[in-house]
Amino acid sequence: MLPGGAPKELKQYRADLLSRLATAKNTIRIIETTDDREISISNQPMRDGGWVITHDDITEQRKAEAKLSHMAMHDALTGLFNRAAIREQIESCFRNLRHGERFAILFLDLDRFRSVNDTLGHEYGDELLRQVGDRLRGRLQKGDTVARLGDDEFVVLQCEADNPTNPSKLASKLVDCISAPFELGDHQAIVGASVGIAMASTDADGTDELLKKANIALHRAKEDGGNTCRFFEAEMDDMMRSRRSIEMDLRSALSNGEFELYYQPIVSIRSEQICAFEALLRWKHPKRGVISPAEFIPIAEETGLIIPIGEWVLRKACIEAAKWPNEIRVAVNLSPVQFKTSDLHQVVFGALTQSDLKSKRLELEITESALLLENERTLSILHQLRELGVRISMDDFGTGYSSLSYLRSFPFDKIKIDQSFVRDLSHNEDSMAIIRAVTTLGNSLGMTITGEGVETQIELDYLRQEGCTEAQGYFFSKPVPPGEISRILLMC
């Protein structure tokens, strides 16, 4: 019996086999039928002579094998190549690389993707990743390959990259296409992309080394603010080793007692008396000396270490402030990462209870980035904190993503104008206009307005003229250790 749709080839194969049974050996042959099925034909000799020819429909088996093969090389969520597949592609490029030729790896990571997951949920995060995959596919040139490595990391292999401008142009296209808003059901999400570029064989002579160096360049792009691309440079290797060293030391710094708080006074412009101190974190490394917060805070935020560090800062500042005169407040900075935890309200309450500090004497400063993609969640947390009686300040206003409309939407008690605007007062009319607009709206909403980075009498006079209520900066005092606070208060 032959299966339906059997082609002439199958019938001919049987006839040929019967005509040469005496010399035929065991054989297996796969034949496709006219109705797209696959038949396995085999012939087996019998002990007493003769042959048995069998045929099996292996269509479903072959489909399953093809599916498994596809799954082994493709990402299930986006349909893009996976890590194993892109490694094979890169290794193939290395094998076929002729003298003087180069190709490029573009390592891409989404900016602020975690905020989408935390705010909208993983279902929306997965949909965003699918759309990202589609956008990346649509921007590739002929011969380029894109893969998803995992989470929000993607790699693009550009085989024709003899000129560095080729990967640079492609990276710019990728950054631009990811920057456009994503429609996720009833929600709209805005993320960015950072890209690190490494060239073969200029930067590396093997797959692992090339991916590593593209990843190092990616970290530089993120450190430079994100939503941009950077080529790997030799000195980045040393910087990356230093960064890993800082991360390792950071994990033990808290338990080793290496952190300290310094305090910078905030002055009432009207009375010119100190009304508060801002707590500023310092890391005194046993070998490196004092490490700048700008160097270790981003690492702490990326690794999640900012959570225990932030809790320590809050408790320590409240305990110290409880020793000051009752009219003096303390301001503590909160990281956007801390707003992603579910117990920030309890942490603040615990610090107040432990220190016996009155809640009205605690100011919590947040930056504009904490509001990005986190509006509903952040708003809920801020209201919980306000119910405790603490004051809420927007720090570094004007440097992030928000606008004056945020001042009406969120329960802020204070706006702190970023020092860059104060510093530019004497030669930048835009800075003057921004300060005037912020103070006008802030005062109309009953908010306190603080000018940061004041270094001259002229700057202080301008802030007073425009209606600012507080000022902070080296004009009054640099940050000081706790032991000097009593002396500073006596001087005022």
N, C-alpha and C positions, 0 to 999 in steps of 0.2 A: 504494500500500500504506500502510495506517495501522498504527501500532504497537499491540500488544496493550494493552488497558486504556484505549484512547483514549476520552475523554469525548465527550458529545454536542457540547460546545462546539467541539472540534477539527473534528468532521465538519461542523458548521454553518459554521465559519470557512472550510473548503475550499469549501463550496457557495456561500457569499457571494462568495468571491474569484472563482470561475468565472463568476458572474453579472455581474461588473463588470470583466472583464479589460481592456476597452478603456480604462478610466480609472484602473485601479489603478497605483500606483507601487510601487517596491521597498519591502517591509516585512519586519520580523522580529518575531515574537511568541513569547513563552515561555508554554507551557501545562503545567500539572501534570496528570498522569494519575491514575487512581483507585488505582494501585498505587505512589503516591509517587515516580514518576519525572518528570523534567522534559524537555519536548520543545521544541526550537527550530524554529519554522515560518518559512520565508522564501519569497518569490516573486520571481523574476527574469525580466525580459522577454527574449525571443529575438530575434535580429537579423532573422529573416525573418517575424516575427510570432508571436504566441502567448506562452505563459508556461510557466515551469518552477517547480513548487512542490516544495520539498524540506523534509524534516523530519529533525532530528538529535537523538539521545538525548544530552543534555548533563548528565545527572544527576551523573556522577562529576566532571565539570568544575566544576559548581556547588558540589559538596561540597568540592572542593579550594580553590575561591575562598573559601568560607565559613571553611574551616579556616585559610587564610592570613590572612583578616581577623581571626579570633579570636586567632591567634598575635600579630598586630601590636599587639593591645591588652591581652593577658593574659600574666601570668607563667607560664612553662611548668612550674615546680616546684609552685607552690601553687594555680594556677588563679585567683588574684586579678587584679584590674586591675594593669597595669604603670605605669611612670613616664609614658609618653605618654598613656595613658588617663586617669590621675588628673589630669594637667595639663589635658586637655580638659574634664574635669568641673569643675575649679576655675575655669577661664576662663569656662565656661558660668554658673557661680554669680555671677561678677563681672558678666557681661553682664546677668543677670536681677536683680541686686541693686537693690532700691528704696531710696529715702532712709530712713535710720533703721534699716534691717535689717542684720543681721550674720550671718556664718557662721564656722565655726572649722575650723582645721587642727590635727590631733593628730599630731605626728611621734614615732614610737615606735621605740626601738632596744633590742635585747635586752642584758641584762647577763650577762657571763660566757659568752656563746655561743662565743667563740673557744676556751674551755677544752673544750667538748664536741667541737669539731672536732679539737683537738690530742690529746685523750685517747682518744676513741672512733673518730674517723675521719670523713671527709666524708659517708660514706653515712648514718651516724647523725645528722650535722648536718643533712643534707637532710630526713630524716624528721622531725626536730624542727621545722624550718621549716614543713613541711606541716601538722604538728599545731598550730603557732602560728597559721597561717592559718585553720584550722578554728575554733580558739577565738575568734579575733578576729571572724570572720564571725558566730559565734553570739551575740556580745554587742552587735551593732549594733542601733540603732533603725531604724524605718522611714524611708527616705530617706537614711540614712548610707551611705557608700561606703568600702571599705578597699582599699588597693593595697600591693603590695610594690615598693619602689624598687630593691632589690638587696641582696645579703648578708643582714644581719639587720635591715634598716631597713624600716619600714612607715609608711604614712600613712593616717589616717582623715579623711575629709571629713564634717563634720557641718553639714548645710545649715540646720538650725533651731537657731540658737545666739544668740537675742536676749539671753538671760540667761547670763552667764558660768558660772553654776552648772551649766548643761547640759553643756558640755564637761568641766568639772571632775568631775562625777559619772561621765561616760562614761570618762574617763581612769582614775579609781579602779577602775572595773569591769575595765578592760583590764589594769591592773597586777595586780589580784587574780587574774584568770584565768590570767595567765602565771606567777604565782608558784607555782601548784600543780605537783607533780612531773609529769614527762613519762615515759611508759613507752616505752623504745626497745629493743625486743627483750628481751634478758635484762638490760638496764641500765636504771637510773633516773637521770634528769638533773633537776637543779633550777637554773633560771635565773631571772632577774628581768627587769623591763622599766622603762625610763625613758621618760618622755613629756614632750615640749615642746609647748606650746599657743600658737597665735597666732590673733588674731581679725581678720576683715575686716569692715568697713573701718577699724576702730579702729587696728590695728597696721600695715596695709599696704593698698595700692590696686592691687596686681598680683600675679600668680601667683608670679613669681620672688622678689619681696620677701617675700611671705607664707611661702613655704617656707623661705627663709633665716632668718627670724625665729623660726619654729617650731623650726628646727634649733639656733639659738642658745639657746633656752629648754631644749631637750633637753640640751645640753651642761651647762647649769646644774644640771639634775636629776641628771646623772651626777656632777658635781663635789660635789653634796650627798649623795653616797653611793649613788645609784641606787635602783631599785625605788620610784620616786616620780614625781610630775609637777610641772611648773613652768610658769607663764604667762610669756610674753615681757614684759619690762619695758624701758623705754627705755635705762636705764643698762647693760643687758646688751650692747648694741651696742658701747659703749666697751670693756667687759671682753673681748669677743670679739676686737676689734682688738688689744687688748693681748696676748691669748693668742696670736694669730697672730704678733705681733711677737716674743714670747718664743720661739716655736717656731723662727722663722727664725734668731734669734740663737743658739739652743741648738745648731743644726747646725754652727756654726763655733766655739762656745765651747771645745770640747776641743782643736782644732788651734791655737787662739789662746792656749792656756794660761791660761784664765780660771778654771779650777776649782782649789780648794785643799782640803786635808783638815785638819780640826781634830780634836782628840782629847780625850775626856772620861774621867777615871779611873774605874775600877771598884775598889771597896775590899773587902777581906776583912773581914767583920764581926768575926770572932774576933780577928784580929791588928791590925785597923785599919790595915793596910798596903795600898798599891796592888798589885793582882795583875794588872790588865789595863787597856787603854785601848780605848774604842770609837771607831772612825774615823767621822767625820761630814762629809759633803760640803758644801762652801760654793761658791757661784758669785758671783764678784766681777765684775759686769758693768761694762764701761768707762764706760757712761753712767748706768745705773740704780743703780749701787752694788751692795750685797749683796742678792741675790734669795733669798728663803726657799726651802728644799727643798720645803716644802708647796706652793709655787707652781709649781715647774718639774719636780719628779719625776713627778707625774701626766702631764704633757705628754710627758716623756721616755719613760714607759712606754707611752703610747698610740701614739706614733710609732715605737717600737722603738729610739729613740736610747739608751735605758737599757742596751742591750747593750754598745756600745763604752764608754759612760761607766762602767758597772759593771766592765768589765775593767780600765779605767784605775785605778779606785778600789782594786781588789784588788791590782794590781801595786804601786801607790804605797804602800799601807798595809804590804804585806809588806817592801818595801825599807826603809821607815822603821823598822818594828819590829825589823828585823835589827840595828839600831844600839843597841837597848835592852838592859838586863840580861837574861840568859837566862831568868829566872823570870817575866818580864812578857809577857803575851799581848796580842794585838791582835784586836779583834772587828770584823768587816766585815759590813754588811748586804747581803743578796741580795734582789733584786726577784723577785716571782713570775714576771715575764716571762722572767728568766734561766733559770728551770727549764724553759721551753718550747724552749730551744735544745738541740741534740744534743751540744754540746761543753763543757758547764759543767765536767765532770770534768777535761778537758784544760786549760781556762783556769786552774783552781785549781792544777793540777799545774805549769803553766808559771810561774805567779806565785811559787810556792814555790821552784822550781828557779832562776829568775832572781835571786831575792833571797837565796837560800841560807838562808831561814828554816826552822827545824824545824817540821814539820807540827803537832806538838802545841801550838805557840804560836799557831796560827791558829784563831779561832772564827768560824764562819759563822752569822749570825743570819737566820732566816727568819720571816715573819709567818704567822699562821694562814690567811690568804687563799691562800697558796701550796698549801695542802693541799686546797682546795675543788675537787672534781671531778678532782683530779689524783693521787689516792691512790697508785695503782700506779706511775705514772711517777715521782712525787716520791719515793716510798719507794725505788725502784730507784736514783735519783740520789743520795739521802742515803746509802745503803749504799756506793755507789761513793766518795763523799767520805770516809766513815768509814774505808774501806780505805786511804785516803791517810794517815790518822792525825790529821786535823783534828777539832776539836770542833764539834758542832752545837747551836745554841741556838734555842729558840722565843721570839721577841720579842713584846712587847706582849700577852702571854697574857691572855685574858679579854675582848678587844675585838672579836673576829671571830666566826667561825662554828663553831669547834671546841668540844670539851668535854674533860673530864679523860680520857676514853677514848683520845684521841689520844696522851696521854703514854705509854700502854702500847704503842701500835701503831707509833710511829715512834722511830728511834734517836737520841733527844735526850740530850745531856749536861747541858743547862742549860735552865731555864725563867726567863724574865724577866717578872716580874709588872708589868703596865702601871701607869704612874704615876697614872692616875686612881683606882685602888684605894688606893694609898699616900696620895694627897692627901686622900681621904675618910675616912681611919682615925678621926679624932677625932669624927666626927659621923654615921657610917654603919655600922651593925652588919653590913649585908650585905657591905660591903667587907672587914670584919674576918673574916667567915666564909669569904669566898672565899680570902683570903690563907692562912687556917688550913688550908683543904682542900687548896690547891695545895702548900703546904709539907709537909703530912703525906704526901700521895701521892708528891711528888717525892723527899722524903728516903727513903721506903720503897723507891724505885726507884734509889736511889744517885745522884740528880741534884743538881747545884748549883742553888740557888734565889737569884735576884737580884731585889731590890726596886728599881724605877726611880723617879726623881723624888723622891728623899729630900731634904727641905729643912730638917728640924728634928731636934733630938736626940730628941724624943718619938717621931717616926716611926722613927728608927733603933733606938731601944730596943725598940719594939714588934716590928720585924722580927727583932731578935735573940731576943726572947722566944719568937716563934713558930717559930724554927728556920731562918730565912733565913741563907744562908751569905755572900752578897755584897750590896752596896748601891751605888747610883749616883745622883748628883744634885748640885744646886747646893750642898748642905750641905758637900760635899767640894770641888768645883771646877766652874766652868763649862767648856765646851770650850775648849781652848787650841791655838794653832798649834804645829807640831813643835818650834820653837825653845825653847819653854817647858817641855817635858817633863822635861828634866834638872833644872830648878829645882824642879819639883813633886816629883820623886822624892827630891830631897835634903831636902825639907821633911817628908816622911813618915818 
